Amino acid sequence: MLDQFTLDTFSPLLGQTFSLIADGANALPLELVEATDLQSSGRAPAAHDRRAPFSLVFRGPSTPVAPQRIYPLEHPSIGHVELFLVPIGPDGQGMRYEAIFT
């Protein structure tokens, strides 16, 4: 399922909240704040390419900070998905996490 996700899957979900479930604890709300095309060449993906690379940036509360690892996330539109999230630092509103799709 994860291999079928593209930038177009997530772009309509900007500003929406995902629930990160960590170690049976309460869900940590993560807002999708960026969905960025990472294709540097500007070319269309070749037929053998799985998908154009993209990144997602989520913002959660300032604390607790979730360490880098794979987390299950839930969203009403796409259901359950497991993403490798990396904390990339706080902004003025909370901690940001990035997931890269290649």
Secondary structure, DSSP 4 states (H G I P E B T S, - for coil): -GGG--HHHHGGGTT-EEEE--TTSPPEEEEEEEEEE--SS-PPPPTT-S---EEEEEEE-SSSPPPSEEEEEEETTTEEEEEEEEEEEEETTEEEEEEEE-
